[in-house]
Amino acid sequence: MPIYEYQCTQCGEKFEVIQSIGEDGSKLICPKCSTQSPKRLFSSFYSPGSSTTEPSETSCPTCSTGTCGLPPMM
Ligand SMILES: [Zn+2]
């Protein structure tokens, strides 16, 4: 299951929550001040704006350069 990072809108506390896909986190409360409905932050491994990682269609999971001859995983 994916781990989501949330930030409290009241005190700014950041905390991580393991959630099933489809849960919206509206029932979560801040572990520090118990404020409800923290806002969800993007996880570090899920950064659409990152330019340092190769596009998935050109990077091979085995050799990471595509020179091994294996088709990239879709
Ligand atoms: Zn808080």
N, CA, C, O and the ligand as a Tripos MOL2 file, in Angstrom:
@<TRIPOS>MOLECULE
protein
  297   295    75     0     0
PROTEIN
NO_CHARGES

@<TRIPOS>ATOM
      1 N           0.8430   -1.2030    0.0000 N.3       1 MET1
      2 CA          0.0000    0.0000    0.0000 C.3       1 MET1
      3 C           0.8760    1.2520    0.0000 C.2       1 MET1
      4 O           1.9470    1.2730    0.6070 O.2       1 MET1
      5 N           0.4180    2.2680   -0.6730 N.am      2 PRO2
      6 CA          1.2260    3.4850   -0.7680 C.3       2 PRO2
      7 C           1.2330    4.2810    0.5380 C.2       2 PRO2
      8 O           0.2960    4.2270    1.3350 O.2       2 PRO2
      9 N           2.3090    5.0070    0.7200 N.am      3 ILE3
     10 CA          2.4130    5.8910    1.8890 C.3       3 ILE3
     11 C           2.1960    7.3220    1.4220 C.2       3 ILE3
     12 O           2.8420    7.7880    0.4840 O.2       3 ILE3
     13 N           1.2760    8.0110    2.0910 N.am      4 TYR4
     14 CA          1.0010    9.3950    1.7550 C.3       4 TYR4
     15 C           1.5250   10.3110    2.8570 C.2       4 TYR4
     16 O           1.5110    9.9640    4.0370 O.2       4 TYR4
     17 N           1.9810   11.4770    2.4460 N.am      5 GLU5
     18 CA          2.4480   12.4510    3.4170 C.3       5 GLU5
     19 C           1.4080   13.5510    3.5460 C.2       5 GLU5
     20 O           0.9240   14.0900    2.5500 O.2       5 GLU5
     21 N           1.0790   13.8680    4.7650 N.am      6 TYR6
     22 CA          0.0850   14.9040    5.0390 C.3       6 TYR6
     23 C           0.7100   16.0110    5.8640 C.2       6 TYR6
     24 O           1.6640   15.7940    6.6110 O.2       6 TYR6
     25 N           0.1520   17.2000    5.7130 N.am      7 GLN7
     26 CA          0.5850   18.3140    6.5450 C.3       7 GLN7
     27 C          -0.6360   18.9470    7.2050 C.2       7 GLN7
     28 O          -1.6430   19.2210    6.5520 O.2       7 GLN7
     29 N          -0.5250   19.1710    8.4990 N.am      8 CYS8
     30 CA         -1.6030   19.7870    9.2540 C.3       8 CYS8
     31 C          -1.7720   21.2410    8.8190 C.2       8 CYS8
     32 O          -0.8000   21.9860    8.6920 O.2       8 CYS8
     33 N          -3.0220   21.6230    8.5950 N.am      9 THR9
     34 CA         -3.2740   22.9980    8.1630 C.3       9 THR9
     35 C          -3.2310   23.9690    9.3350 C.2       9 THR9
     36 O          -3.2060   25.1850    9.1440 O.2       9 THR9
     37 N          -3.2220   23.4300   10.5370 N.am     10 GLN10
     38 CA         -3.2430   24.2850   11.7190 C.3      10 GLN10
     39 C          -1.8390   24.5540   12.2550 C.2      10 GLN10
     40 O          -1.4490   25.7070   12.4380 O.2      10 GLN10
     41 N          -1.0830   23.4860   12.5030 N.am     11 CYS11
     42 CA          0.2200   23.6650   13.1560 C.3      11 CYS11
     43 C           1.3840   23.3760   12.2050 C.2      11 CYS11
     44 O           2.5410   23.6130   12.5510 O.2      11 CYS11
     45 N           1.0800   22.8650   11.0100 N.am     12 GLY12
     46 CA          2.1430   22.6190   10.0430 C.3      12 GLY12
     47 C           2.8620   21.3000   10.2280 C.2      12 GLY12
     48 O           3.8330   21.0230    9.5240 O.2      12 GLY12
     49 N           2.4090   20.4880   11.1550 N.am     13 GLU13
     50 CA          3.0260   19.1900   11.4090 C.3      13 GLU13
     51 C           2.8960   18.2800   10.1890 C.2      13 GLU13
     52 O           1.8130   18.1510    9.6190 O.2      13 GLU13
     53 N           3.9990   17.6530    9.7920 N.am     14 LYS14
     54 CA          3.9530   16.7030    8.6830 C.3      14 LYS14
     55 C           3.9820   15.2920    9.2360 C.2      14 LYS14
     56 O           4.7310   14.9960   10.1670 O.2      14 LYS14
     57 N           3.1710   14.4270    8.6650 N.am     15 PHE15
     58 CA          3.1600   13.0340    9.0910 C.3      15 PHE15
     59 C           2.7830   12.1450    7.9190 C.2      15 PHE15
     60 O           2.1030   12.5680    6.9840 O.2      15 PHE15
     61 N           3.2480   10.8850    7.9920 N.am     16 GLU16
     62 CA          3.0010    9.9490    6.9070 C.3      16 GLU16
     63 C           1.9430    8.9370    7.3150 C.2      16 GLU16
     64 O           1.8920    8.4930    8.4620 O.2      16 GLU16
     65 N           1.1040    8.5830    6.3550 N.am     17 VAL17
     66 CA          0.0140    7.6460    6.6160 C.3      17 VAL17
     67 C          -0.0050    6.5920    5.5210 C.2      17 VAL17
     68 O           0.0560    6.9150    4.3350 O.2      17 VAL17
     69 N          -0.0890    5.3310    5.9250 N.am     18 ILE18
     70 CA         -0.2560    4.2520    4.9510 C.3      18 ILE18
     71 C          -1.7420    4.1020    4.6590 C.2      18 ILE18
     72 O          -2.5410    3.8470    5.5600 O.2      18 ILE18
     73 N          -2.1040    4.2610    3.3910 N.am     19 GLN19
     74 CA         -3.5160    4.2320    3.0240 C.3      19 GLN19
     75 C          -3.7650    3.3080    1.8620 C.2      19 GLN19
     76 O          -2.8850    3.0680    1.0360 O.2      19 GLN19
     77 N          -4.9770    2.7910    1.8080 N.am     20 SER20
     78 CA         -5.4060    2.0610    0.6270 C.3      20 SER20
     79 C          -5.7120    3.0610   -0.4790 C.2      20 SER20
     80 O          -6.0630    4.2110   -0.2170 O.2      20 SER20
     81 N          -5.5720    2.5990   -1.7320 N.am     21 ILE21
     82 CA         -5.9150    3.4630   -2.8470 C.3      21 ILE21
     83 C          -7.4140    3.7360   -2.8230 C.2      21 ILE21
     84 O          -8.2130    2.8090   -2.6960 O.2      21 ILE21
     85 N          -7.7930    4.9890   -2.9420 N.am     22 GLY22
     86 CA         -9.1940    5.3460   -2.9250 C.3      22 GLY22
     87 C          -9.6040    6.0870   -1.6610 C.2      22 GLY22
     88 O         -10.6090    6.7990   -1.6510 O.2      22 GLY22
     89 N          -8.8210    5.9200   -0.5900 N.am     23 GLU23
     90 CA         -9.1270    6.6730    0.6230 C.3      23 GLU23
     91 C          -8.6640    8.1140    0.4510 C.2      23 GLU23
     92 O          -7.6020    8.3730   -0.1140 O.2      23 GLU23
     93 N          -9.4680    9.0420    0.9440 N.am     24 ASP24
     94 CA         -9.1430   10.4420    0.7210 C.3      24 ASP24
     95 C          -8.5070   11.1170    1.9280 C.2      24 ASP24
     96 O          -8.0640   12.2610    1.8320 O.2      24 ASP24
     97 N          -8.4550   10.4310    3.0520 N.am     25 GLY25
     98 CA         -7.7830   10.9910    4.2080 C.3      25 GLY25
     99 C          -8.5890   12.0310    4.9580 C.2      25 GLY25
    100 O          -8.0540   12.7240    5.8240 O.2      25 GLY25
    101 N          -9.8690   12.1510    4.6370 N.am     26 SER26
    102 CA        -10.6870   13.1750    5.2970 C.3      26 SER26
    103 C         -10.9410   12.8570    6.7690 C.2      26 SER26
    104 O         -11.3350   13.7320    7.5400 O.2      26 SER26
    105 N         -10.7140   11.5960    7.1570 N.am     27 LYS27
    106 CA        -10.9350   11.2230    8.5480 C.3      27 LYS27
    107 C          -9.6640   11.3120    9.3840 C.2      27 LYS27
    108 O          -9.6770   11.0330   10.5830 O.2      27 LYS27
    109 N          -8.5690   11.7030    8.7400 N.am     28 LEU28
    110 CA         -7.3070   11.7760    9.4590 C.3      28 LEU28
    111 C          -7.2660   12.9890   10.3770 C.2      28 LEU28
    112 O          -7.8780   14.0210   10.1030 O.2      28 LEU28
    113 N          -6.5290   12.8400   11.4700 N.am     29 ILE29
    114 CA         -6.3110   13.9820   12.3510 C.3      29 ILE29
    115 C          -4.8190   14.1430   12.6020 C.2      29 ILE29
    116 O          -4.0610   13.1760   12.5340 O.2      29 ILE29
    117 N          -4.4110   15.3570   12.8880 N.am     30 CYS30
    118 CA         -3.0160   15.6570   13.1890 C.3      30 CYS30
    119 C          -2.6050   14.9800   14.4980 C.2      30 CYS30
    120 O          -3.3070   15.1080   15.5010 O.2      30 CYS30
    121 N          -1.4720   14.2590   14.5010 N.am     31 PRO31
    122 CA         -1.0290   13.5910   15.7340 C.3      31 PRO31
    123 C          -0.5610   14.5750   16.7940 C.2      31 PRO31
    124 O          -0.3860   14.2110   17.9570 O.2      31 PRO31
    125 N          -0.3620   15.8110   16.3940 N.am     32 LYS32
    126 CA          0.1720   16.8010   17.3310 C.3      32 LYS32
    127 C          -0.9250   17.6450   17.9800 C.2      32 LYS32
    128 O          -0.9320   17.8390   19.1950 O.2      32 LYS32
    129 N          -1.8530   18.1440   17.1550 N.am     33 CYS33
    130 CA         -2.8780   19.0410   17.6960 C.3      33 CYS33
    131 C          -4.3000   18.5540   17.4340 C.2      33 CYS33
    132 O          -5.2630   19.2200   17.8110 O.2      33 CYS33
    133 N          -4.4350   17.3990   16.7920 N.am     34 SER34
    134 CA         -5.7370   16.7590   16.5530 C.3      34 SER34
    135 C          -6.6740   17.5540   15.6470 C.2      34 SER34
    136 O          -7.8910   17.3700   15.6910 O.2      34 SER34
    137 N          -6.1070   18.4380   14.8240 N.am     35 THR35
    138 CA         -6.9220   19.1240   13.8350 C.3      35 THR35
    139 C          -7.2800   18.1600   12.7090 C.2      35 THR35
    140 O          -6.4500   17.3570   12.2820 O.2      35 THR35
    141 N          -8.5090   18.2420   12.2380 N.am     36 GLN36
    142 CA         -8.9590   17.3220   11.1980 C.3      36 GLN36
    143 C          -8.6120   17.8450    9.8100 C.2      36 GLN36
    144 O          -8.2450   19.0050    9.6250 O.2      36 GLN36
    145 N          -8.7430   16.9360    8.8360 N.am     37 SER37
    146 CA         -8.5700   17.2340    7.4180 C.3      37 SER37
    147 C          -7.2320   17.8960    7.0760 C.2      37 SER37
    148 O          -7.1910   19.0400    6.6240 O.2      37 SER37
    149 N          -6.1340   17.1550    7.2980 N.am     38 PRO38
    150 CA         -4.8410   17.6610    6.8510 C.3      38 PRO38
    151 C          -4.7770   17.6500    5.3340 C.2      38 PRO38
    152 O          -5.5130   16.9030    4.6890 O.2      38 PRO38
    153 N          -3.9060   18.4690    4.7550 N.am     39 LYS39
    154 CA         -3.7780   18.4480    3.3020 C.3      39 LYS39
    155 C          -2.7160   17.4380    2.8930 C.2      39 LYS39
    156 O          -1.7110   17.2470    3.5770 O.2      39 LYS39
    157 N          -2.9710   16.7950    1.7550 N.am     40 ARG40
    158 CA         -2.0660   15.7550    1.2900 C.3      40 ARG40
    159 C          -0.9200   16.3740    0.5060 C.2      40 ARG40
    160 O          -1.1270   17.2340   -0.3500 O.2      40 ARG40
    161 N           0.2880   15.9250    0.8090 N.am     41 LEU41
    162 CA          1.4620   16.3560    0.0610 C.3      41 LEU41
    163 C           1.8620   15.2460   -0.8960 C.2      41 LEU41
    164 O           1.5080   14.0830   -0.7020 O.2      41 LEU41
    165 N           2.5950   15.6140   -1.9210 N.am     42 PHE42
    166 CA          3.0940   14.5910   -2.8280 C.3      42 PHE42
    167 C           4.2600   13.8570   -2.2020 C.2      42 PHE42
    168 O           5.1420   14.4740   -1.6060 O.2      42 PHE42
    169 N           4.2670   12.5510   -2.3330 N.am     43 SER43
    170 CA          5.3730   11.7650   -1.8300 C.3      43 SER43
    171 C           6.6250   12.0440   -2.6420 C.2      43 SER43
    172 O           6.5490   12.4360   -3.8060 O.2      43 SER43
    173 N           7.7670   11.8420   -2.0230 N.am     44 SER44
    174 CA          9.0280   12.1680   -2.6830 C.3      44 SER44
    175 C           9.2750   11.2910   -3.9030 C.2      44 SER44
    176 O           9.9210   11.7140   -4.8630 O.2      44 SER44
    177 N           8.7550   10.0620   -3.8580 N.am     45 PHE45
    178 CA          8.9750    9.1740   -4.9970 C.3      45 PHE45
    179 C           7.9440    9.3980   -6.0870 C.2      45 PHE45
    180 O           8.0200    8.7820   -7.1510 O.2      45 PHE45
    181 N           6.9840   10.2720   -5.8330 N.am     46 TYR46
    182 CA          5.9920   10.5910   -6.8440 C.3      46 TYR46
    183 C           6.0660   12.0820   -7.1440 C.2      46 TYR46
    184 O           5.2990   12.8790   -6.6040 O.2      46 TYR46
    185 N           7.0160   12.4480   -8.0250 N.am     47 SER47
    186 CA          7.2060   13.8550   -8.3510 C.3      47 SER47
    187 C           7.1190   14.0510   -9.8550 C.2      47 SER47
    188 O           8.1100   13.8580  -10.5590 O.2      47 SER47
    189 N           5.9310   14.4370  -10.3670 N.am     48 PRO48
    190 CA          5.7360   14.5800  -11.8150 C.3      48 PRO48
    191 C           6.6390   15.6360  -12.4390 C.2      48 PRO48
    192 O           6.9500   15.5690  -13.6280 O.2      48 PRO48
    193 N           7.0570   16.6050  -11.6390 N.am     49 GLY49
    194 CA          7.8540   17.7060  -12.1840 C.3      49 GLY49
    195 C           9.3410   17.4250  -12.2160 C.2      49 GLY49
    196 O          10.1200   18.2610  -12.6720 O.2      49 GLY49
    197 N           9.7490   16.2500  -11.7330 N.am     50 SER50
    198 CA         11.1710   15.9480  -11.6690 C.3      50 SER50
    199 C          11.7460   15.6820  -13.0530 C.2      50 SER50
    200 O          11.1720   14.9310  -13.8410 O.2      50 SER50
    201 N          12.8750   16.2990  -13.3390 N.am     51 SER51
    202 CA         13.5060   16.1130  -14.6410 C.3      51 SER51
    203 C          14.7530   15.2500  -14.5430 C.2      51 SER51
    204 O          15.4280   15.0180  -15.5460 O.2      51 SER51
    205 N          15.0640   14.7700  -13.3410 N.am     52 THR52
    206 CA         16.2880   13.9960  -13.1540 C.3      52 THR52
    207 C          16.0840   12.5220  -13.5070 C.2      52 THR52
    208 O          17.0450   11.8060  -13.7840 O.2      52 THR52
    209 N          14.8360   12.0790  -13.4940 N.am     53 THR53
    210 CA         14.5800   10.6760  -13.8170 C.3      53 THR53
    211 C          14.2100   10.5210  -15.2940 C.2      53 THR53
    212 O          13.5420   11.3810  -15.8680 O.2      53 THR53
    213 N          14.6380    9.4490  -15.8860 N.am     54 GLU54
    214 CA         14.3480    9.1770  -17.2810 C.3      54 GLU54
    215 C          12.8620    8.8400  -17.4540 C.2      54 GLU54
    216 O          12.2450    8.2770  -16.5500 O.2      54 GLU54
    217 N          12.3000    9.1770  -18.5890 N.am     55 PRO55
    218 CA         10.9280    8.7180  -18.8640 C.3      55 PRO55
    219 C          10.8610    7.2030  -18.8400 C.2      55 PRO55
    220 O          11.7950    6.5360  -19.2850 O.2      55 PRO55
    221 N           9.7630    6.6440  -18.3210 N.am     56 SER56
    222 CA          9.6810    5.2140  -18.0970 C.3      56 SER56
    223 C           9.7490    4.4070  -19.4000 C.2      56 SER56
    224 O          10.1560    3.2460  -19.3960 O.2      56 SER56
    225 N           9.3530    5.0250  -20.4980 N.am     57 GLU57
    226 CA          9.3370    4.2700  -21.7500 C.3      57 GLU57
    227 C          10.7240    4.0920  -22.3780 C.2      57 GLU57
    228 O          10.8970    3.2950  -23.3000 O.2      57 GLU57
    229 N          11.7070    4.8400  -21.8730 N.am     58 THR58
    230 CA         13.0430    4.7130  -22.4300 C.3      58 THR58
    231 C          14.0300    4.0890  -21.4440 C.2      58 THR58
    232 O          15.1550    3.7620  -21.8220 O.2      58 THR58
    233 N          13.6210    3.9200  -20.1790 N.am     59 SER59
    234 CA         14.5490    3.3400  -19.2170 C.3      59 SER59
    235 C          14.2360    1.8730  -18.9850 C.2      59 SER59
    236 O          13.1020    1.5180  -18.6650 O.2      59 SER59
    237 N          15.2180    1.0380  -19.1430 N.am     60 CYS60
    238 CA         15.0660   -0.3880  -18.9120 C.3      60 CYS60
    239 C          15.2770   -0.7040  -17.4380 C.2      60 CYS60
    240 O          16.2540   -0.2400  -16.8500 O.2      60 CYS60
    241 N          14.3860   -1.4800  -16.8240 N.am     61 PRO61
    242 CA         14.5310   -1.8240  -15.4050 C.3      61 PRO61
    243 C          15.7270   -2.7260  -15.1270 C.2      61 PRO61
    244 O          16.1810   -2.8170  -13.9870 O.2      61 PRO61
    245 N          16.2370   -3.3880  -16.1490 N.am     62 THR62
    246 CA         17.3510   -4.3080  -15.9560 C.3      62 THR62
    247 C          18.7000   -3.5890  -16.0740 C.2      62 THR62
    248 O          19.5670   -3.7300  -15.2110 O.2      62 THR62
    249 N          18.8630   -2.8250  -17.1470 N.am     63 CYS63
    250 CA         20.1600   -2.1910  -17.3620 C.3      63 CYS63
    251 C          20.0830   -0.6690  -17.2980 C.2      63 CYS63
    252 O          21.1130    0.0050  -17.2610 O.2      63 CYS63
    253 N          18.8890   -0.1360  -17.2860 N.am     64 SER64
    254 CA         18.6110    1.2990  -17.1720 C.3      64 SER64
    255 C          19.1070    2.1200  -18.3620 C.2      64 SER64
    256 O          19.0370    3.3490  -18.3380 O.2      64 SER64
    257 N          19.6020    1.4540  -19.3940 N.am     65 THR65
    258 CA         19.9950    2.2030  -20.5780 C.3      65 THR65
    259 C          19.2920    1.6970  -21.8350 C.2      65 THR65
    260 O          19.3090    2.3680  -22.8670 O.2      65 THR65
    261 N          18.6730    0.5160  -21.7550 N.am     66 GLY66
    262 CA         17.9770   -0.0490  -22.8990 C.3      66 GLY66
    263 C          18.8790   -0.8270  -23.8330 C.2      66 GLY66
    264 O          18.4590   -1.1950  -24.9300 O.2      66 GLY66
    265 N          20.1030   -1.0850  -23.4250 N.am     67 THR67
    266 CA         21.0630   -1.7590  -24.3000 C.3      67 THR67
    267 C          21.0720   -3.2680  -24.1040 C.2      67 THR67
    268 O          21.7750   -3.9760  -24.8240 O.2      67 THR67
    269 N          20.2980   -3.7770  -23.1370 N.am     68 CYS68
    270 CA         20.3220   -5.2160  -22.8670 C.3      68 CYS68
    271 C          19.3900   -5.9810  -23.7980 C.2      68 CYS68
    272 O          19.4400   -7.2100  -23.8500 O.2      68 CYS68
    273 N          18.5420   -5.2690  -24.5330 N.am     69 GLY69
    274 CA         17.6780   -5.9270  -25.4950 C.3      69 GLY69
    275 C          16.3270   -6.3120  -24.9580 C.2      69 GLY69
    276 O          15.4520   -6.7070  -25.7280 O.2      69 GLY69
    277 N          16.1260   -6.2090  -23.6530 N.am     70 LEU70
    278 CA         14.8360   -6.5280  -23.0820 C.3      70 LEU70
    279 C          13.8700   -5.3530  -23.2930 C.2      70 LEU70
    280 O          14.2550   -4.1910  -23.1640 O.2      70 LEU70
    281 N          12.6280   -5.6690  -23.6160 N.am     71 PRO71
    282 CA         11.6490   -4.5720  -23.7630 C.3      71 PRO71
    283 C          11.3660   -3.9380  -22.4160 C.2      71 PRO71
    284 O          11.2980   -4.6410  -21.4080 O.2      71 PRO71
    285 N          11.2000   -2.6180  -22.3760 N.am     72 PRO72
    286 CA         10.8990   -1.9540  -21.1100 C.3      72 PRO72
    287 C           9.5320   -2.3590  -20.5810 C.2      72 PRO72
    288 O           8.6000   -2.6020  -21.3470 O.2      72 PRO72
    289 N           9.4310   -2.4270  -19.2710 N.am     73 MET73
    290 CA          8.1520   -2.7810  -18.6510 C.3      73 MET73
    291 C           7.1400   -1.6670  -18.8200 C.2      73 MET73
    292 O           7.4490   -0.4950  -18.6030 O.2      73 MET73
    293 N           5.9340   -2.0360  -19.2080 N.am     74 MET74
    294 CA          4.8890   -1.0290  -19.3630 C.3      74 MET74
    295 C           4.1370   -0.8740  -18.0470 C.2      74 MET74
    296 O           3.2100   -0.0700  -17.9580 O.2      74 MET74
    297 ZN         -1.5410   19.9760   13.8580 Zn       75 ZN75
@<TRIPOS>BOND
     1     1     2 1
     2     2     3 1
     3     3     4 2
     4     3     5 am
     5     5     6 1
     6     6     7 1
     7     7     8 2
     8     7     9 am
     9     9    10 1
    10    10    11 1
    11    11    12 2
    12    11    13 am
    13    13    14 1
    14    14    15 1
    15    15    16 2
    16    15    17 am
    17    17    18 1
    18    18    19 1
    19    19    20 2
    20    19    21 am
    21    21    22 1
    22    22    23 1
    23    23    24 2
    24    23    25 am
    25    25    26 1
    26    26    27 1
    27    27    28 2
    28    27    29 am
    29    29    30 1
    30    30    31 1
    31    31    32 2
    32    31    33 am
    33    33    34 1
    34    34    35 1
    35    35    36 2
    36    35    37 am
    37    37    38 1
    38    38    39 1
    39    39    40 2
    40    39    41 am
    41    41    42 1
    42    42    43 1
    43    43    44 2
    44    43    45 am
    45    45    46 1
    46    46    47 1
    47    47    48 2
    48    47    49 am
    49    49    50 1
    50    50    51 1
    51    51    52 2
    52    51    53 am
    53    53    54 1
    54    54    55 1
    55    55    56 2
    56    55    57 am
    57    57    58 1
    58    58    59 1
    59    59    60 2
    60    59    61 am
    61    61    62 1
    62    62    63 1
    63    63    64 2
    64    63    65 am
    65    65    66 1
    66    66    67 1
    67    67    68 2
    68    67    69 am
    69    69    70 1
    70    70    71 1
    71    71    72 2
    72    71    73 am
    73    73    74 1
    74    74    75 1
    75    75    76 2
    76    75    77 am
    77    77    78 1
    78    78    79 1
    79    79    80 2
    80    79    81 am
    81    81    82 1
    82    82    83 1
    83    83    84 2
    84    83    85 am
    85    85    86 1
    86    86    87 1
    87    87    88 2
    88    87    89 am
    89    89    90 1
    90    90    91 1
    91    91    92 2
    92    91    93 am
    93    93    94 1
    94    94    95 1
    95    95    96 2
    96    95    97 am
    97    97    98 1
    98    98    99 1
    99    99   100 2
   100    99   101 am
   101   101   102 1
   102   102   103 1
   103   103   104 2
   104   103   105 am
   105   105   106 1
   106   106   107 1
   107   107   108 2
   108   107   109 am
   109   109   110 1
   110   110   111 1
   111   111   112 2
   112   111   113 am
   113   113   114 1
   114   114   115 1
   115   115   116 2
   116   115   117 am
   117   117   118 1
   118   118   119 1
   119   119   120 2
   120   119   121 am
   121   121   122 1
   122   122   123 1
   123   123   124 2
   124   123   125 am
   125   125   126 1
   126   126   127 1
   127   127   128 2
   128   127   129 am
   129   129   130 1
   130   130   131 1
   131   131   132 2
   132   131   133 am
   133   133   134 1
   134   134   135 1
   135   135   136 2
   136   135   137 am
   137   137   138 1
   138   138   139 1
   139   139   140 2
   140   139   141 am
   141   141   142 1
   142   142   143 1
   143   143   144 2
   144   143   145 am
   145   145   146 1
   146   146   147 1
   147   147   148 2
   148   147   149 am
   149   149   150 1
   150   150   151 1
   151   151   152 2
   152   151   153 am
   153   153   154 1
   154   154   155 1
   155   155   156 2
   156   155   157 am
   157   157   158 1
   158   158   159 1
   159   159   160 2
   160   159   161 am
   161   161   162 1
   162   162   163 1
   163   163   164 2
   164   163   165 am
   165   165   166 1
   166   166   167 1
   167   167   168 2
   168   167   169 am
   169   169   170 1
   170   170   171 1
   171   171   172 2
   172   171   173 am
   173   173   174 1
   174   174   175 1
   175   175   176 2
   176   175   177 am
   177   177   178 1
   178   178   179 1
   179   179   180 2
   180   179   181 am
   181   181   182 1
   182   182   183 1
   183   183   184 2
   184   183   185 am
   185   185   186 1
   186   186   187 1
   187   187   188 2
   188   187   189 am
   189   189   190 1
   190   190   191 1
   191   191   192 2
   192   191   193 am
   193   193   194 1
   194   194   195 1
   195   195   196 2
   196   195   197 am
   197   197   198 1
   198   198   199 1
   199   199   200 2
   200   199   201 am
   201   201   202 1
   202   202   203 1
   203   203   204 2
   204   203   205 am
   205   205   206 1
   206   206   207 1
   207   207   208 2
   208   207   209 am
   209   209   210 1
   210   210   211 1
   211   211   212 2
   212   211   213 am
   213   213   214 1
   214   214   215 1
   215   215   216 2
   216   215   217 am
   217   217   218 1
   218   218   219 1
   219   219   220 2
   220   219   221 am
   221   221   222 1
   222   222   223 1
   223   223   224 2
   224   223   225 am
   225   225   226 1
   226   226   227 1
   227   227   228 2
   228   227   229 am
   229   229   230 1
   230   230   231 1
   231   231   232 2
   232   231   233 am
   233   233   234 1
   234   234   235 1
   235   235   236 2
   236   235   237 am
   237   237   238 1
   238   238   239 1
   239   239   240 2
   240   239   241 am
   241   241   242 1
   242   242   243 1
   243   243   244 2
   244   243   245 am
   245   245   246 1
   246   246   247 1
   247   247   248 2
   248   247   249 am
   249   249   250 1
   250   250   251 1
   251   251   252 2
   252   251   253 am
   253   253   254 1
   254   254   255 1
   255   255   256 2
   256   255   257 am
   257   257   258 1
   258   258   259 1
   259   259   260 2
   260   259   261 am
   261   261   262 1
   262   262   263 1
   263   263   264 2
   264   263   265 am
   265   265   266 1
   266   266   267 1
   267   267   268 2
   268   267   269 am
   269   269   270 1
   270   270   271 1
   271   271   272 2
   272   271   273 am
   273   273   274 1
   274   274   275 1
   275   275   276 2
   276   275   277 am
   277   277   278 1
   278   278   279 1
   279   279   280 2
   280   279   281 am
   281   281   282 1
   282   282   283 1
   283   283   284 2
   284   283   285 am
   285   285   286 1
   286   286   287 1
   287   287   288 2
   288   287   289 am
   289   289   290 1
   290   290   291 1
   291   291   292 2
   292   291   293 am
   293   293   294 1
   294   294   295 1
   295   295   296 2
@<TRIPOS>SUBSTRUCTURE
     1 MET1         2 RESIDUE 1 A MET
     2 PRO2         6 RESIDUE 1 A PRO
     3 ILE3        10 RESIDUE 1 A ILE
     4 TYR4        14 RESIDUE 1 A TYR
     5 GLU5        18 RESIDUE 1 A GLU
     6 TYR6        22 RESIDUE 1 A TYR
     7 GLN7        26 RESIDUE 1 A GLN
     8 CYS8        30 RESIDUE 1 A CYS
     9 THR9        34 RESIDUE 1 A THR
    10 GLN10       38 RESIDUE 1 A GLN
    11 CYS11       42 RESIDUE 1 A CYS
    12 GLY12       46 RESIDUE 1 A GLY
    13 GLU13       50 RESIDUE 1 A GLU
    14 LYS14       54 RESIDUE 1 A LYS
    15 PHE15       58 RESIDUE 1 A PHE
    16 GLU16       62 RESIDUE 1 A GLU
    17 VAL17       66 RESIDUE 1 A VAL
    18 ILE18       70 RESIDUE 1 A ILE
    19 GLN19       74 RESIDUE 1 A GLN
    20 SER20       78 RESIDUE 1 A SER
    21 ILE21       82 RESIDUE 1 A ILE
    22 GLY22       86 RESIDUE 1 A GLY
    23 GLU23       90 RESIDUE 1 A GLU
    24 ASP24       94 RESIDUE 1 A ASP
    25 GLY25       98 RESIDUE 1 A GLY
    26 SER26      102 RESIDUE 1 A SER
    27 LYS27      106 RESIDUE 1 A LYS
    28 LEU28      110 RESIDUE 1 A LEU
    29 ILE29      114 RESIDUE 1 A ILE
    30 CYS30      118 RESIDUE 1 A CYS
    31 PRO31      122 RESIDUE 1 A PRO
    32 LYS32      126 RESIDUE 1 A LYS
    33 CYS33      130 RESIDUE 1 A CYS
    34 SER34      134 RESIDUE 1 A SER
    35 THR35      138 RESIDUE 1 A THR
    36 GLN36      142 RESIDUE 1 A GLN
    37 SER37      146 RESIDUE 1 A SER
    38 PRO38      150 RESIDUE 1 A PRO
    39 LYS39      154 RESIDUE 1 A LYS
    40 ARG40      158 RESIDUE 1 A ARG
    41 LEU41      162 RESIDUE 1 A LEU
    42 PHE42      166 RESIDUE 1 A PHE
    43 SER43      170 RESIDUE 1 A SER
    44 SER44      174 RESIDUE 1 A SER
    45 PHE45      178 RESIDUE 1 A PHE
    46 TYR46      182 RESIDUE 1 A TYR
    47 SER47      186 RESIDUE 1 A SER
    48 PRO48      190 RESIDUE 1 A PRO
    49 GLY49      194 RESIDUE 1 A GLY
    50 SER50      198 RESIDUE 1 A SER
    51 SER51      202 RESIDUE 1 A SER
    52 THR52      206 RESIDUE 1 A THR
    53 THR53      210 RESIDUE 1 A THR
    54 GLU54      214 RESIDUE 1 A GLU
    55 PRO55      218 RESIDUE 1 A PRO
    56 SER56      222 RESIDUE 1 A SER
    57 GLU57      226 RESIDUE 1 A GLU
    58 THR58      230 RESIDUE 1 A THR
    59 SER59      234 RESIDUE 1 A SER
    60 CYS60      238 RESIDUE 1 A CYS
    61 PRO61      242 RESIDUE 1 A PRO
    62 THR62      246 RESIDUE 1 A THR
    63 CYS63      250 RESIDUE 1 A CYS
    64 SER64      254 RESIDUE 1 A SER
    65 THR65      258 RESIDUE 1 A THR
    66 GLY66      262 RESIDUE 1 A GLY
    67 THR67      266 RESIDUE 1 A THR
    68 CYS68      270 RESIDUE 1 A CYS
    69 GLY69      274 RESIDUE 1 A GLY
    70 LEU70      278 RESIDUE 1 A LEU
    71 PRO71      282 RESIDUE 1 A PRO
    72 PRO72      286 RESIDUE 1 A PRO
    73 MET73      290 RESIDUE 1 A MET
    74 MET74      294 RESIDUE 1 A MET
    75 ZN75       297 GROUP 0 **** ****
